[in-house]
């Protein structure tokens, strides 16, 4: 594998805030490399390396440089380390890492161990092997967290190895096969799922996130690294909303890059993989990985692929089972474009779910209820005859957002397949006005388009307690809107998405699940002689930020907003034959 702008240089900051750069060794680096090893202290030696005697040590360095592939590490303007692969035959190679003692315990070895697995796969290796001193418990722990396992122990050393992911190698080399519609559907249909013995009408897709897997992630305001799923599940369980008589909890598998490549650019995914190894590349800025609204962090790709696996599993289960409703609280990465991240979205599970369902021959009505305009899916499926997208959003956020009620695709009237409808709503839209807009648009579209399934992105950022928009829905009003959706099509897939407070989101999504499954819950309750369930279980409405009462607006604001919503609806009906 040669040097490329995609892979090198790899940069990051160590635990002390120093700038670290990893790049291939060049002949001009030889003297500085010798100097680094000359400054190694005896206490830093491992397995007798580097040799203590100067002449022997110089020859040892020259021997390393005869290895199959190696990189050097710079910290600020100092050469601080080296790593190299040594071919062992049979697709295996030793991955040797040497960090000068002045720069140890700074996270550099952790990054190199992760990169070794990526680069090894890119070199075509099937396994990487390394040797660690038995006393070096810190290094052993680092390597184990990076995916290496202990293979054997001797008196002086620990053998560790790691199976490498061939898909990662293909991605880095730009050789990953891009699946067509049929291949993509086949990939999704092979996701490992554990199904309940008895079919259930309602499926809750669980996405476990364990803090020990990535202890630093809670500092990131990113929806795929929160406890939303577990918090939502706990809230639902406390309220009796996961009764086994009508609901099943499905543990979501992790998707692979091949499924993501059905829609995302391969170069973008390769950069996401490297970001997950803890580094940045020059190409990442163009892909917006590491931007303030899309931070790069260790294992970002793993969490994004798990989110994708949850949503695709939900879509597949609705296709293959009698289930009517499926919900993935940890999805909805609807603003990720094929070649870039955006607004805390990395892999667009919403788009890939629609793509999978249409590949199965289903007509999909996609409803985007996020406070931000669903522009990406709108553009992606406007020429797909089996997809109709409709976005309800706060007008003007973010600044420069596209989409307006006067710019509407004319469905079927101009010979174009598919299409979209934009419903921009004013700031401070409350329950009453949002319901007016939704009831005037969504049921009419569904009646004309006759979808087989509704896919709904149901971010809770329209709720007044969320500070990412100026929408003023109550949790009860939000739930009432969602309760209308299952009636629009024989089946419905709901995808959560939002980066607000996990507690607010979890309660909101529990209320959403209550609304989506109310009819099934009530049927069971009636059979058992019980009363019907309330729209909003009382225990989910506790807390100062949640109220069943409509948030009051001044008469002037309400009147202005009412006129604005009516103008939007007038423009929609005038421009779109489907809404007349």
C-alpha positions in Angstrom: 0.0 0.0 0.0 1.5 3.2 -1.0 1.2 6.6 0.7 -2.0 8.5 0.0 -3.7 11.7 1.0 -6.5 9.6 2.5 -4.4 7.8 5.0 -1.5 10.2 5.7 -0.7 12.2 7.6 -2.8 11.0 10.6 -3.1 13.6 13.3 -4.5 13.8 16.8 -3.8 15.4 20.2 -2.4 13.3 23.0 -3.6 13.4 26.6 -1.3 16.4 27.3 -2.6 18.5 24.3 0.5 17.9 22.2 0.1 17.7 18.4 0.8 14.2 17.1 1.4 13.3 13.5 1.9 9.8 12.1 3.3 9.4 8.6 5.5 6.9 6.7 9.2 6.8 7.3 11.4 8.7 4.9 15.2 8.4 4.4 15.7 11.9 5.7 14.3 10.7 9.1 17.2 8.2 9.8 19.4 10.4 11.9 16.5 11.6 14.1 15.3 8.0 14.5 18.8 6.9 15.7 18.8 9.8 18.1 15.4 8.8 19.5 16.6 5.3 20.2 19.9 6.7 21.7 17.7 8.5 24.3 15.8 5.5 25.3 16.3 4.8 29.0 16.9 1.2 30.3 13.6 1.2 32.1 11.8 1.6 28.9 13.3 -1.5 27.4 11.0 -4.5 26.5 12.3 -7.9 25.5 15.7 -6.3 25.6 14.8 -3.8 22.9 16.2 -1.5 21.9 19.7 -3.0 22.4 21.7 -1.1 25.0 25.0 -1.1 23.0 25.2 1.8 20.5 26.6 -0.3 17.5 24.2 -3.1 18.1 21.3 -0.7 18.5 22.1 1.1 15.2 22.2 -2.2 13.3 18.9 -3.1 15.0 17.3 0.1 13.7 18.6 -0.6 10.2 17.0 -4.0 10.5 13.7 -2.6 11.4 13.8 -0.3 8.4 14.2 -3.4 6.3 10.7 -4.4 7.5 7.7 -4.7 5.3 6.0 -1.4 6.3 6.6 1.2 9.0 5.6 4.6 10.2 7.1 7.2 12.5 5.5 9.3 15.1 6.1 13.1 15.5 5.1 15.0 18.6 5.2 18.7 17.9 8.7 18.8 16.2 10.2 15.8 17.9 10.4 12.2 16.5 8.8 10.3 19.3 8.0 6.8 18.1 8.0 4.1 15.4 5.7 1.3 14.4 6.3 -1.4 11.9 4.9 -4.6 10.4 7.1 -7.7 10.0 5.8 -10.4 7.7 5.4 -13.8 9.4 3.8 -15.5 6.4 0.4 -17.0 6.1 -1.3 -13.5 6.1 0.1 -12.7 9.6 2.6 -10.0 10.6 4.1 -8.8 13.8 3.0 -5.2 14.7 5.9 -3.7 16.7 5.3 -0.4 18.5 8.1 1.7 20.1 7.3 4.9 21.9 10.0 7.0 23.6 9.5 7.1 27.4 9.0 10.9 27.3 5.8 10.3 25.3 4.4 7.2 26.9 1.2 7.1 28.8 -0.1 9.8 26.5 -2.5 7.8 24.4 -0.2 7.4 21.4 0.2 3.6 21.8 -3.6 3.3 22.0 -4.0 5.1 18.7 -1.2 3.1 17.1 -2.7 -0.2 18.2 -6.1 0.7 16.6 -4.5 2.0 13.4 -2.4 -1.2 13.2 -5.6 -3.2 12.8 -6.9 -0.8 10.0 -3.6 -0.6 8.2 -2.9 -4.3 8.5 -6.2 -5.0 6.9 -5.4 -2.5 4.1 -2.1 -4.3 3.5 -4.1 -7.5 3.0 -3.2 -9.2 6.2 -5.6 -11.4 8.0 -4.1 -11.2 11.5 -1.7 -8.9 13.5 0.5 -10.3 16.2 2.5 -8.5 18.9 4.6 -9.4 22.0 4.3 -7.5 25.3 6.4 -7.8 28.4 4.5 -9.6 31.1 5.1 -6.7 33.6 3.6 -4.2 31.2 0.0 -4.4 32.3 -0.8 -1.0 30.9 0.2 -2.0 27.4 -1.7 -5.3 27.7 -4.8 -3.4 28.7 -4.4 -1.0 25.8 -4.1 -3.7 23.3 -7.0 -5.7 24.6 -9.3 -2.6 24.3 -8.1 -2.2 20.8 -9.3 -5.7 19.8 -6.2 -7.9 20.5 -6.6 -11.0 22.6 -4.1 -12.9 24.7 -2.9 -15.9 22.8 -0.3 -17.2 25.2 1.9 -16.4 28.2 5.5 -17.2 28.8 7.8 -16.2 31.7 9.0 -13.0 30.0 6.3 -12.1 27.5 2.6 -12.2 26.5 1.7 -13.1 23.0 -1.3 -11.3 21.6 -3.0 -11.3 18.2 -6.0 -9.9 16.5 -8.1 -11.0 13.5 -8.3 -8.2 11.0 -11.4 -7.0 9.2 -11.1 -7.6 5.4 -13.9 -5.1 4.8 -11.9 -2.4 6.5 -9.0 -3.1 4.2 -11.2 -3.0 1.1 -12.6 0.3 2.3 -9.2 2.0 2.9 -8.0 0.7 -0.5 -11.1 2.0 -2.2 -12.0 -1.5 -3.3 -15.2 -2.2 -1.4 -17.9 -3.5 -3.7 -20.8 -1.0 -4.0 -24.0 -3.1 -3.7 -26.8 -2.6 -6.1 -30.4 -2.7 -4.9 -30.7 -6.4 -4.9 -27.3 -7.0 -3.2 -28.1 -4.4 -0.6 -31.4 -6.0 0.2 -29.6 -9.3 0.5 -27.0 -7.9 2.9 -29.8 -6.5 5.2 -31.7 -9.8 5.0 -28.6 -11.6 6.4 -28.4 -9.4 9.6 -28.3 -11.7 12.6 -31.6 -11.3 14.4 -32.9 -13.1 17.4 -36.7 -13.2 17.1 -39.3 -14.1 19.7 -41.0 -17.4 19.4 -44.4 -15.8 18.9 -45.1 -13.0 16.5 -45.9 -9.6 18.1 -47.6 -6.6 16.5 -45.2 -4.1 18.1 -41.4 -4.3 18.0 -39.1 -2.2 20.2 -35.5 -2.3 18.8 -33.1 -2.1 21.7 -29.6 -0.5 21.2 -27.4 -1.2 24.1 -24.7 1.3 24.9 -22.3 0.5 27.7 -20.2 3.2 29.2 -17.2 0.9 29.7 -17.0 0.4 25.9 -16.2 4.1 25.4 -15.9 6.0 28.7 -15.1 9.3 27.0 -18.1 9.5 24.8 -20.6 11.1 27.2 -18.8 14.4 26.7 -19.9 14.4 23.1 -23.3 15.9 22.3 -24.1 13.1 19.9 -27.3 11.1 19.7 -25.6 7.8 18.9 -23.6 7.8 22.1 -26.3 8.5 24.7 -28.3 6.2 26.8 -31.5 7.0 24.9 -32.5 3.4 24.1 -31.9 2.0 27.6 -33.6 5.0 29.2 -36.5 4.8 26.9 -36.8 1.1 27.5 -36.7 1.6 31.3 -39.4 4.2 31.1 -41.6 2.0 29.0 -41.1 -1.0 31.3 -42.1 1.1 34.4 -45.3 2.2 32.6 -46.2 -1.3 31.5 -45.7 -0.4 27.8 -43.6 -3.4 26.9 -46.2 -6.0 27.9 -45.3 -9.3 26.2 -48.8 -9.8 25.1 -48.4 -7.2 22.3 -44.7 -6.1 22.3 -41.3 -7.7 21.8 -37.9 -6.2 22.5 -35.4 -7.0 19.7 -31.7 -6.7 20.3 -30.2 -4.9 17.3 -27.2 -6.3 15.5 -24.4 -4.1 14.0 -24.5 -3.4 10.3 -21.4 -3.5 8.2 -19.8 -0.9 5.9 -21.0 -2.8 2.8 -24.6 -1.9 3.8 -23.7 1.7 4.4 -21.9 1.8 1.0 -25.2 1.2 -0.7 -25.8 4.9 -0.2 -22.6 6.6 1.3 -19.4 7.5 -0.6 -16.7 4.9 0.0 -14.0 7.6 0.7 -16.3 9.2 3.3 -16.7 5.8 5.0 -13.0 5.2 5.0 -12.4 8.5 6.7 -15.1 7.7 9.3 -13.3 4.4 10.0 -10.0 6.3 10.6 -11.8 8.8 12.8 -13.0 5.8 14.8 -9.3 4.9 15.3 -8.8 8.2 17.0 -7.1 10.3 14.3 -7.9 13.0 11.7 -6.8 13.2 8.1 -6.5 16.1 5.7 -9.5 14.7 3.9 -11.8 14.7 6.9 -12.4 18.5 6.9 -14.0 18.2 3.4 -16.2 15.4 4.8 -17.0 17.4 7.9 -15.9 14.7 10.2 -14.6 16.5 13.3 -16.6 19.6 12.6 -18.1 21.2 15.8 -21.5 19.7 15.0 -20.1 16.3 14.0 -17.2 15.5 16.4 -14.9 12.7 15.6 -14.2 10.3 18.5 -12.9 6.8 19.2 -15.3 4.1 17.7 -17.6 6.7 16.1 -18.0 4.3 13.1 -19.0 1.4 15.4 -21.7 3.4 17.1 -23.0 4.7 13.7 -23.1 1.1 12.3 -24.9 -0.1 15.4 -27.5 2.6 14.9 -27.8 1.6 11.2 -28.1 -2.1 12.2 -31.0 -1.2 14.5 -33.0 0.7 11.9 -32.3 -1.8 9.1 -33.4 -4.6 11.4 -36.6 -2.8 12.2 -37.3 -2.3 8.4 -36.5 -6.0 7.7 -38.8 -7.3 10.5 -41.7 -5.2 9.2 -41.1 -6.9 5.8 -40.7 -10.4 7.1 -43.1 -10.6 10.0 -46.8 -9.7 10.7 -45.6 -6.8 13.0 -47.3 -3.5 12.4 -45.2 -1.1 14.3 -41.4 -1.0 14.9 -39.4 1.7 16.8 -35.7 2.3 17.0 -35.1 5.2 19.5 -31.4 5.5 18.5 -31.5 6.2 14.8 -32.7 9.1 12.7 -29.3 10.2 11.3 -31.2 11.9 8.5 -28.9 14.8 7.9 -25.8 12.8 6.9 -25.2 13.2 3.2 -23.5 10.5 1.0 -20.2 12.3 1.3 -20.3 14.2 4.6 -21.4 14.2 8.2 -23.7 16.9 9.4 -25.4 17.9 12.7 -24.3 14.9 14.6 -25.3 12.5 11.8 -22.7 10.1 10.4 -24.5 7.2 8.6 -27.9 8.0 7.2 -30.0 5.1 8.5 -33.2 6.9 7.5 -32.2 7.0 3.9 -30.9 3.4 3.9 -34.1 2.2 5.5 -36.2 3.9 2.7 -33.7 2.5 0.1 -34.1 -1.0 1.5 -37.9 -0.9 1.7 -38.2 0.4 -1.9 -35.8 -2.2 -3.1 -38.3 -4.7 -1.7 -40.9 -3.2 -3.9 -42.8 -1.3 -1.2 -44.3 2.2 -1.5 -42.8 4.3 1.3 -44.2 7.5 2.7 -41.3 9.2 4.6 -42.4 11.7 7.2 -39.7 13.9 8.7 -40.9 15.5 11.9 -37.5 16.8 13.0 -37.5 20.6 13.6 -34.8 20.8 10.9 -35.6 20.4 7.2 -35.3 16.9 5.8 -33.4 18.1 2.8 -31.1 15.1 2.3 -33.8 12.5 1.9 -35.9 14.9 -0.1 -33.2 15.2 -2.8 -32.2 11.5 -2.6 -35.6 10.0 -3.4 -37.3 12.7 -5.5 -36.9 10.4 -8.6 -37.9 7.2 -6.9 -41.5 6.3 -7.9 -41.9 4.3 -4.7 -40.9 7.0 -2.3 -42.7 10.2 -1.2 -41.1 12.4 1.3 -42.7 15.1 3.5 -40.9 17.3 6.0 -42.5 19.3 8.8 -39.9 21.7 10.2 -39.3 25.1 11.7 -38.8 27.6 8.9 -35.3 29.3 8.9 -33.3 26.7 10.9 -30.6 26.3 10.2 -29.9 29.7 8.6 -29.9 29.2 4.9 -32.0 26.0 5.0 -33.7 25.1 1.8 -37.3 24.3 1.3 -40.4 26.3 1.3 -44.1 25.9 0.8 -43.9 27.6 -2.6 -41.2 25.2 -3.9 -43.1 21.9 -4.2 -42.7 19.0 -6.5 -45.9 18.3 -8.4 -46.7 14.7 -8.0 -48.0 12.8 -10.9 -49.1 16.0 -12.6 -45.9 16.7 -14.5 -44.8 13.1 -15.2 -42.2 13.0 -12.5 -42.0 10.0 -10.3 -41.8 10.3 -6.5 -41.4 13.7 -5.0 -41.6 15.7 -1.8 -43.7 18.1 0.2 -42.2 20.8 2.4 -44.3 22.1 5.4 -42.3 25.0 6.9 -43.8 26.1 10.2 -43.1 29.3 12.2 -41.2 29.5 15.4 -43.5 29.0 18.5 -45.8 26.6 16.7 -47.8 25.0 19.4 -49.9 21.8 19.6 -52.9 23.3 18.0 -51.2 24.7 14.9 -48.9 21.7 14.4 -51.9 19.4 14.5 -53.7 21.6 12.0 -50.8 21.4 9.6 -50.2 17.7 10.1 -53.9 16.7 9.7 -54.2 18.9 6.6 -51.3 17.3 4.8 -50.2 13.8 6.0 -53.6 11.9 5.7 -54.2 13.5 2.3 -50.8 12.5 1.0 -51.3 8.9 2.3 -54.7 8.7 0.8 -53.4 9.7 -2.6 -50.1 7.9 -2.5 -51.4 4.7 -0.8 -48.1 3.7 0.9 -47.3 0.2 2.0 -45.3 1.5 4.9 -44.7 4.8 6.7 -41.2 5.7 7.8 -41.2 8.5 10.4 -38.3 10.4 11.8 -39.7 11.6 15.1 -37.1 13.7 16.8 -38.2 15.3 20.0 -36.6 18.7 19.2 -40.1 20.1 18.4 -40.9 19.8 22.1 -40.7 23.1 24.0 -38.3 21.7 26.6 -35.7 21.0 23.9 -33.5 24.0 23.3 -32.4 23.1 19.7 -35.5 24.8 18.1 -38.2 27.3 18.9 -41.1 24.9 18.4 -43.5 24.7 21.3 -45.1 21.3 21.4 -45.9 19.7 24.7 -45.1 16.0 25.2 -48.7 15.2 25.1 -49.3 17.1 21.9 -46.2 15.5 20.3 -47.6 12.0 21.2 -51.0 12.9 19.8 -49.4 13.7 16.4 -47.5 10.4 16.4 -50.6 8.4 17.3 -52.1 9.4 13.9 -49.3 7.9 11.9 -50.0 4.1 12.2 -53.4 4.7 10.5 -51.7 6.1 7.4 -50.4 2.7 6.1 -50.5 -1.0 6.9 -47.2 -0.8 8.7 -45.0 2.0 10.3 -41.3 2.3 11.2 -40.4 5.0 13.7 -36.9 6.3 14.1 -35.8 8.5 16.9 -33.2 11.2 16.4 -32.1 14.1 18.4 -29.2 15.3 20.5 -31.0 17.0 23.4 -31.1 15.9 27.0 -31.2 12.1 27.2 -33.8 12.3 30.0 -36.2 14.6 28.0 -35.8 12.5 24.9 -36.2 9.2 26.7 -39.5 10.4 28.3 -40.7 11.8 25.0 -39.9 8.6 23.2 -41.6 6.5 25.9 -44.7 8.7 25.4 -44.3 8.2 21.6 -44.2 4.4 22.1 -47.3 4.7 24.3 -49.1 6.5 21.5 -47.9 4.2 18.8 -49.0 1.1 20.7 -52.1 2.4 22.4 -54.6 0.4 20.3 -52.7 -2.8 20.9 -52.4 -2.2 24.6 -56.1 -1.3 24.8 -57.2 -4.4 23.0 -55.3 -6.5 25.5 -56.6 -4.5 28.4 -60.2 -4.9 27.2 -59.7 -8.7 27.0 -58.5 -8.7 30.6 -61.4 -6.4 31.7 -59.1 -3.4 32.3 -59.6 0.2 31.4 -58.1 1.8 28.3 -54.7 3.4 28.8 -54.3 7.2 28.8 -52.4 8.8 26.0 -49.8 10.0 28.5 -49.1 7.7 31.5 -48.9 9.9 34.6 -45.4 8.6 35.6 -44.1 9.9 32.3 -45.5 13.4 32.8 -43.6 14.1 36.1 -41.0 16.8 36.1 -41.2 20.6 35.7 -40.4 20.5 32.0 -43.3 18.2 31.0 -47.0 19.3 31.0 -50.2 18.0 29.4 -51.3 21.7 29.1 -50.9 23.5 25.9 -48.1 26.1 26.2 -49.8 29.5 26.1 -49.0 32.0 23.4 -49.8 35.6 23.4 -52.8 36.5 21.3 -50.5 38.4 18.9 -48.1 35.5 18.4 -50.9 32.9 18.1 -52.8 35.0 15.5 -49.6 35.7 13.5 -48.6 32.0 13.6 -52.1 30.9 12.7 -52.1 33.1 9.6 -48.6 31.8 8.7 -49.7 28.2 8.9 -52.8 28.9 6.9 -50.7 30.6 4.2 -48.4 27.5 4.1 -51.4 25.2 3.7 -52.9 27.5 1.0 -49.6 27.4 -0.9 -49.4 23.7 -0.6 -52.9 23.1 -1.9 -52.4 25.6 -4.8 -49.1 24.1 -5.9 -49.8 20.4 -5.4 -52.6 18.4 -6.9 -52.2 15.7 -4.3 -53.4 18.0 -1.6 -56.5 19.4 -3.3 
